[in-house]
Amino acid sequence: MKKLLFTIIAGVALFATNLSNANAQSYKTALGLGLDFGNGSTLVGPSIKHFFSATGAGQAEVLFGGNSTRLQAFYQYHGAINGAQGLKWYVGGGPGLNFFSAGGYSHTNFLLIPQAGLDFKIPGAPIQMGFDWRPTAWIGDNSDFEAGRFGFGFRFTF
């Protein structure tokens, strides 16, 4: 719980110190592959990211792996990193649903997933990549907390 509180405080501090540094995004929408990995199984599937404003974006993923199907959606606030063209930091998070089924046993969990990460659009190329830390709280059958979860996205922009 202390680590989660520290993460939230660090995200708010980063947000506050970089409000004036935010610039326009270098792409509007990106579609490609998303990965969620770390403690436990690795999940892979389609991922889409769309900017609603210069700093606000939504990201949705449908991931498969480890006898699970996961639906997750995030809101992210982006800020510029001065001197690094195409590179931005972001904080955000959102809900998810995890559907697990194996050997006649199945259950569904609601997920709460905060995020802190980096977004990189390759200048002059239609390629965007993102990497984030996404500690995950599982609520429901077999409630749990996994601090060691990460996300990676490789998407084409348009």
N, C-alpha and C positions, 0 to 999 in steps of 0.2 A: 504494500500500500504506500510506503514511503517513496518507493521508486516511481510509482504512478503519479504521486503528488509532485515530486521533483520534475518529472517530465512535463506535466501541465504548467508548472511555474516557469520552466525554461522556455517552453513554447510561447507563453504569453510575453515573456521578456524579449524573445527574439522578434515576435510580432510587433511589439511596441517600438523597438529600436530601429526597425526597418520599414515602418509605415511610409516614410517619405522617399524610400528608395525603390518602391514598386514601379515597374514600367509595364508597358503593354506586352502582352504575350506574343510570342513569335509564331504561334499556330492557334487555330480555333478548335479543331477536333483531331483526335488521334485514335486509331483502331489497330489492335494487334493482339499480342500474347501477354498474359499475366501469370506470374508465379507467386505462390505464397509458400514459404518454407521456413524451417527452423526446427524447434522442438517438435517431435512427432512427424507426421507425413508431409510430403511435398505435394502441392496441388497446382494444376496447370489448366489454363483455359482462356477463352476470349476475354478481352479487356477493352473498354472504351473510356476515353477521357475527353471532356468537353468544357471549354471555358465559357462561362456565362458573362464574365466581365474581365477587365484587365488583370484582376487578382484572384477571382473566384472561379473554381472549377469543380465539376462533378466527375466522379470515376465510378464505373460499375464493372463487376467481374462475375463470371460464372465459371467456377473452378471444379476440377475433378481430380481425385486421387485418394489413396488410402481408404477405400470403401466409402468415400464421402462425395457428396455434391454440395458445393458451397455457393450461395448467392450473397454478394456483399456490395454495398454502395457507400461512397464517401463524399464528403464535401471537403475541399482543400483551399486554404488561403495561401497564395504564392507571393513571394517577395524576391526582388532582384538581388544578385550578388555582384557588387560593383567590380568591374574589370574582368568579368568572366562572361563573355558573350554566349547567350543561349542557356546559361546555367541559372537556376532559381532554387530557393529553398521553399519548403511548404510544411504547414501543420494542418491537421484536420482530423477527420475520423468519421465513423458512421456505424450503422448496424449491419448485421449479417445473419444468415440462417445456414446451419450446417445439418444436412440430412445424412445420417450414417446407417448403413445396413450391411451386415455380414453374418453368415451362418444362421439365418433365421432370427437374428436379433436386430432390432432397428430402434433408433431414437432421433429426435430432432433437438437441436440447441439453438437458442438465440445468442448472438454474439455482439459484444460491444468492442469496437476496434479503434483506438486512437492511432494517429500517424504522425511521424516527423520524418521528412526525407528531402531528397534532391531530385529535380526535374531537369533534364538536359535535352535540348533540341539542337541537333547538329546543324550549324550554320550552313546554308546552301544545299542541304539534303533533306528529304522528306522523312526523316527518322527522329523519333523521340524515345528517350529512355528515362525510366524513373527507378529510384531505389529508396525504400523507406523501412523504418523500424515500426512494427505494428503489434505491440503487445495485445493479446487477445483475452478477453474475459468471456468464458462460456457460462451461459445461464440456462438451467433446465436440467434434464437428466445428466448425471455425471458432471455437475458444475465444476469449473476449474479456471485457472488463470495461467496463461503461458506468456512469460515476458520475452522469451527468445523466439519471436516470430518476425519475419522480414518479408518484404514484397519487392518484386522486380518486374518491370514492364518494358516490353520492347514493342513499339507501335509505329505505324506509318501515319504521317500527318496529311491532312487535307483541309 
